[in-house]
Amino acid sequence: MKESAELFKTLSVDKRIEIIELLKKEAMSVNSMAEALGITSSAVSQHLRVLKSAGLVRDERKGYWIYYSLDRDTLEKARERLNRVCTCGCQNKNASRKKCSGS
């Protein structure tokens, strides 16, 4: 349970979600992400450090550059955990369109 809480805490920062969205499309360098997000390379590096520590991101050196990619298995585990937490039926497309109240 604590592991899930830490993972969701990691994902509670908007820029980290934006980084994940970028990495869903392709592996990218820090500079490319910084340009796409409109923030400094240093800020991207700090977010990547946290995401990598949580196991959500991998890195691979290609020559001079390091490219970051999404660890899709870890992200899938997070999705599965969230689905278990959400019991209001909002994940079921055939369920009524009520909003998830968290209770």
N, C-alpha and C positions, 0 to 999 in steps of 0.2 A: 504494500500500500504506500509506503514511504517513497519507493522508487517512482511510482506513478505521480505522486504529489510533486516530486522534484522535476519530473519531466514536464508536467503541466506548468510549473513555475517557470521553467526555461521557455516555454512557448507563450508565456503571458506578455511578451514584449513584441510590439507591432513590427519593428524592423526585423526581428528574427523570423516572424511569419513571412514577411516580404522576401527575405533571403531564401526561405524554403520554397516559396512560390517560384522564384527565379531558378533555383536548382532543380525543380521538377521538370523544367524544360531542357536544361543542358548543364554540364559541368562548366564552371566559370572561375576566373581568377579574381582576386580581391579587387584589383583596379576596375575590372569590368562590372563587378557588383556595385562598387562605389559609384561609378558613373550612372548605372541604371537606377540606383536608389537616391542619388543626389546627396550622399553623405561622404565623409572622408574615408580613405582607405584604412586609417587607423580605427575608426569606429566599426567598420565592417570586420576587421581583424578581431576586435574584441568580441563582437557577436559570434563570429565563427569559432572562437576559442570556447565559448560557452556551449554552442551547438555541438561541437566536436566532443567536448567533455561529456555531454549527455548521450553521445553515440548517434546523433542524428545526421552528422556530416562526416565525410571522409575526405582526405586530401591525397593528392598524387602529384609528385614532381615530374614535370615534363620540361627538360632542359632547365632554363633559368626560372621558369614560372611554376607556381603551385596552383593546381586546379582543384576546386572543391566540388564534391558531388553529394547528393542526398543518399543517406542510408535508408532505402525504402523499407527494409524489414523493420527497423526500429520505428519508423513513422507509422507503419501498419499496426504494430503492437500498440502504439499510442491511440490510434483510431479505434482498435478493438476495445481497449480499456475504456475509452470515452463512451462507446456504445453500451458497455455494461453499466456505466454510471447513469446514463440517460435512459430512464424507464418510462418516459411519458409518451412514447410512440412516435416521436418526431422523426425517427429514422425510417419508419415504415411508410412508404409512399401511399399505401392504401388506407392508412389510418386517417382519422379526421384531422383537419389542419389546425389543431389547437397549438398554442405556444407552449414551449417547455417552461414550466414554472420552477423546476429544480426540486420539487417535492415529490 
